[in-house]
Amino acid sequence: MKVQIPTPLFSYTDGRAFVEAEGATVDAVTRDLDRQFPGLRFRMIDEQDGIRPHIKIFVNRVQIRDLKMTLAKSDEVAIIQAFSGG
């Protein structure tokens, strides 16, 4: 399935904004992304398998909070990273 990567994580995907990943759940997709792009999952998912506070994950334009959500091959996943600073 098509996964949109936020600009701050382009260094993991060789500058690509969109990549392909496989998985029956959001968790499986993030693990497949990490297999393809080592270290990427840690930037999105914490040590307790929760979505990091500055990351939002959308499936078909609807924000999800549960990594166990099942996916279809036709689904589109967008990972959005908040910017902060001062």
Buried (B, 14 or more C-beta within 10 A) or exposed (E): BEBBBBEEBEEBBEEBEEBEBBBEBBBBBBBBBBEBBEEBBEBBBEEEEEBEEBBBBBBEEEEBEEBEBEBEEEBBBBBEBEEEEE
